[in-house]
Amino acid sequence: MVKAEIYIDLERIHGDQSLHDFVMKFLLEHDIAGATSFSAYAGFGKHHRIKRPNELFSFDEPPVLISFIDEEQKVRSVIKKLREYLKGGLIIIQKIEML
């Protein structure tokens, strides 16, 4: 089994829906074993500017992490298909051990 993590901004859009919703539905439609999404309190990326969307008067987009697990071949296949829609963000894949 492997776990994939996708980091995106919550406010990104795909068509007429949020990219976050699109990815979660995409994973469900591709019969992924399990997925969870997390909204972050703070984060930073390549621009090294801390985003704190929960602070008063912040206009930053909240970072979102979508984590999902399945067999390695299936995860890699789904990520390959997702890359057609994800034009940015970060994807990490790591082996896991199921208990």
Backbone bond lengths (Angstrom), bond angles and torsions (degrees), N, CA, C in turn:
res aa  C-N    CA-C-N  psi(-1)  N-CA   C-N-CA  omega(-1)  CA-C   N-CA-C  phi
1 M - - - 1.453 - - 1.528 109.15 -
2 V 1.329 114.03 148.90 1.459 120.09 174.62 1.518 108.98 -132.63
3 K 1.323 113.81 158.45 1.459 121.15 175.48 1.518 107.24 -116.98
4 A 1.312 115.66 134.72 1.459 121.31 174.12 1.521 107.87 -113.30
5 E 1.316 115.95 141.28 1.456 121.97 176.17 1.516 109.05 -123.69
6 I 1.310 115.47 131.21 1.462 121.72 178.84 1.524 107.76 -118.21
7 Y 1.319 116.56 123.46 1.465 122.72 179.06 1.523 108.41 -106.07
8 I 1.331 116.31 122.25 1.467 121.94 179.11 1.530 108.63 -141.66
9 D 1.324 116.73 170.35 1.460 121.98 172.60 1.528 108.18 -88.56
10 L 1.319 116.92 136.45 1.458 121.84 -177.08 1.522 112.66 -57.48
11 E 1.318 117.72 -35.40 1.462 121.44 -173.32 1.534 114.11 -80.84
12 R 1.327 118.37 -3.56 1.471 119.35 179.85 1.523 109.81 -66.24
13 I 1.306 115.74 144.46 1.466 122.75 -174.27 1.529 110.08 -116.17
14 H 1.328 115.27 145.10 1.465 122.29 170.87 1.522 106.72 -129.18
15 G 1.318 115.76 109.12 1.464 119.53 -176.61 1.520 110.17 64.85
16 D 1.343 116.25 -121.59 1.461 120.66 -178.51 1.533 112.94 -105.25
17 Q 1.340 116.97 16.80 1.466 120.45 179.96 1.524 110.04 -137.48
18 S 1.311 115.56 166.13 1.458 118.77 177.63 1.525 109.48 -68.09
19 L 1.317 116.34 147.87 1.460 120.76 177.87 1.532 110.21 -60.99
20 H 1.321 115.82 -36.34 1.458 121.55 178.06 1.536 110.61 -57.85
21 D 1.337 117.71 -49.82 1.467 121.15 178.56 1.524 111.26 -64.16
22 F 1.333 116.02 -41.05 1.457 119.72 178.98 1.529 111.22 -58.30
23 V 1.341 117.16 -46.79 1.470 121.05 -178.24 1.522 110.35 -64.21
24 M 1.324 118.20 -44.45 1.464 120.22 179.89 1.533 110.87 -61.26
25 K 1.329 117.73 -43.68 1.466 121.17 178.45 1.526 110.50 -66.15
26 F 1.325 116.51 -38.96 1.469 121.90 178.43 1.531 110.23 -59.44
27 L 1.329 116.40 -45.54 1.469 120.95 179.17 1.525 111.12 -63.84
28 L 1.311 116.67 -40.94 1.467 121.20 177.66 1.525 111.27 -63.64
29 E 1.334 116.47 -44.89 1.467 120.99 179.57 1.525 112.49 -64.81
30 H 1.334 117.08 -26.35 1.461 121.13 179.60 1.533 111.92 -96.27
31 D 1.334 115.30 16.45 1.459 122.46 171.27 1.525 113.86 56.81
32 I 1.341 115.94 40.87 1.468 120.83 176.00 1.523 108.34 -68.99
33 A 1.331 116.98 144.00 1.466 122.07 -174.81 1.527 113.06 -60.44
34 G 1.335 117.79 -40.01 1.456 120.05 179.91 1.504 111.58 -167.91
35 A 1.332 116.92 147.80 1.464 122.11 179.57 1.517 109.62 -148.03
36 T 1.325 115.68 147.29 1.456 122.55 176.56 1.520 107.79 -140.26
37 S 1.323 116.27 142.71 1.461 119.57 175.41 1.520 109.23 -116.52
38 F 1.327 114.77 146.13 1.461 122.60 -177.27 1.518 108.45 -130.54
39 S 1.323 116.64 136.26 1.455 121.26 172.49 1.524 107.32 -100.20
40 A 1.304 117.22 131.34 1.461 121.65 -172.84 1.524 112.23 -91.65
41 Y 1.323 115.13 153.41 1.458 121.99 175.04 1.526 110.70 -78.07
42 A 1.332 116.05 -38.74 1.464 120.61 -179.65 1.520 108.65 -156.64
43 G 1.324 115.86 160.52 1.455 120.79 176.90 1.516 110.92 -175.44
44 F 1.332 115.50 168.28 1.457 120.07 172.88 1.518 108.52 -149.02
45 G 1.316 115.39 161.05 1.456 121.57 -177.88 1.506 110.80 -133.39
46 K 1.327 115.14 -144.80 1.461 120.80 -172.94 1.526 113.95 -61.48
47 H 1.334 117.51 -22.30 1.468 120.04 -179.51 1.527 112.50 -87.35
48 H 1.317 116.78 -4.18 1.470 123.63 177.48 1.525 112.93 52.50
49 R 1.322 115.05 42.04 1.460 121.67 174.99 1.518 106.62 -119.35
50 I 1.328 117.21 119.52 1.465 121.01 -177.01 1.529 109.32 -69.43
51 K 1.322 115.34 128.06 1.462 121.94 176.04 1.526 107.66 -99.95
52 R 1.323 115.73 124.29 1.462 121.25 177.52 1.530 108.71 -128.01
53 P 1.304 117.52 79.24 1.470 120.68 -173.42 1.514 114.80 -65.42
54 N 1.314 119.04 -17.75 1.462 120.54 -178.48 1.524 113.39 -88.25
55 E 1.323 117.33 -5.20 1.459 120.05 -179.97 1.527 110.58 -79.08
56 L 1.313 115.24 149.29 1.452 121.62 178.99 1.532 110.42 -57.81
57 F 1.304 116.77 133.37 1.469 124.56 178.87 1.523 113.81 66.02
58 S 1.305 118.32 24.18 1.461 120.81 176.38 1.529 109.06 -89.56
59 F 1.316 115.80 136.45 1.456 120.83 177.23 1.526 111.06 -110.30
60 D 1.319 115.80 14.33 1.462 120.73 -179.72 1.521 111.15 -73.68
61 E 1.329 114.80 147.45 1.457 120.42 173.87 1.522 108.76 -79.85
62 P 1.317 118.20 132.37 1.462 119.25 178.96 1.523 110.92 -68.18
63 P 1.336 116.90 134.86 1.452 119.02 174.32 1.525 110.26 -73.91
64 V 1.328 116.07 146.17 1.459 122.54 179.51 1.523 108.32 -127.35
65 L 1.318 115.67 140.77 1.463 122.38 174.93 1.517 107.40 -116.89
66 I 1.320 116.57 125.37 1.460 122.07 172.71 1.518 106.05 -110.85
67 S 1.311 116.02 119.77 1.457 122.75 -177.79 1.521 108.60 -114.43
68 F 1.341 117.37 132.56 1.461 119.02 177.38 1.524 110.83 -143.87
69 I 1.348 114.60 155.16 1.462 120.67 -177.06 1.525 110.92 -129.61
70 D 1.327 114.59 150.61 1.460 122.09 173.23 1.519 107.16 -178.80
71 E 1.313 115.93 -173.70 1.460 120.74 176.04 1.525 109.24 -65.00
72 E 1.325 117.27 147.12 1.468 121.74 -172.56 1.524 112.77 -55.92
73 Q 1.315 117.60 -46.49 1.464 120.22 -177.68 1.533 111.13 -61.30
74 K 1.328 116.69 -40.25 1.462 120.80 -179.86 1.528 111.10 -67.87
75 V 1.340 116.76 -43.49 1.467 120.67 179.50 1.528 110.12 -61.20
76 R 1.320 116.63 -46.66 1.467 119.61 -179.37 1.530 111.73 -63.99
77 S 1.321 117.15 -36.89 1.458 121.30 177.78 1.523 111.29 -65.40
78 V 1.327 116.82 -44.21 1.462 120.99 179.61 1.530 110.56 -66.13
79 I 1.318 117.04 -40.90 1.473 119.72 178.70 1.526 110.50 -63.72
80 K 1.309 116.93 -39.45 1.469 119.83 177.64 1.530 110.27 -59.54
81 K 1.330 116.81 -42.16 1.467 120.67 178.07 1.529 111.09 -68.97
82 L 1.336 116.90 -39.19 1.470 121.04 -179.77 1.520 111.93 -64.47
83 R 1.311 117.20 -32.62 1.475 120.18 -178.24 1.522 112.59 -61.52
84 E 1.324 117.13 -18.14 1.464 120.40 174.92 1.532 110.43 -67.66
85 Y 1.344 116.46 -25.21 1.461 121.99 -176.26 1.523 113.12 -106.76
86 L 1.338 117.47 -27.39 1.461 121.90 -179.06 1.520 109.17 -91.38
87 K 1.290 117.41 110.97 1.463 121.45 -179.03 1.518 112.21 -98.06
88 G 1.319 116.87 -0.89 1.454 121.55 178.40 1.510 108.62 -156.57
89 G 1.290 116.28 -167.75 1.456 119.88 -179.65 1.518 110.92 92.27
90 L 1.301 115.28 -173.37 1.457 122.12 -177.21 1.522 108.27 -134.29
91 I 1.329 117.11 135.45 1.464 122.10 176.80 1.517 108.13 -123.73
92 I 1.326 115.35 129.50 1.461 122.07 178.69 1.525 107.88 -122.05
93 I 1.333 116.40 137.43 1.461 121.53 176.41 1.534 107.90 -123.64
94 Q 1.339 115.82 132.65 1.451 119.71 177.61 1.530 110.10 -144.59
95 K 1.336 114.76 146.64 1.459 120.39 178.04 1.520 109.25 -71.13
96 I 1.342 115.38 144.35 1.455 120.55 177.62 1.527 109.19 -130.61
97 E 1.299 114.70 164.56 1.453 120.77 176.42 1.518 108.19 -118.65
98 M 1.319 116.37 123.70 1.467 120.93 178.87 1.518 108.73 -84.04
99 L 1.311 117.43 133.51 1.457 122.30 177.25 1.509 110.84 -103.31
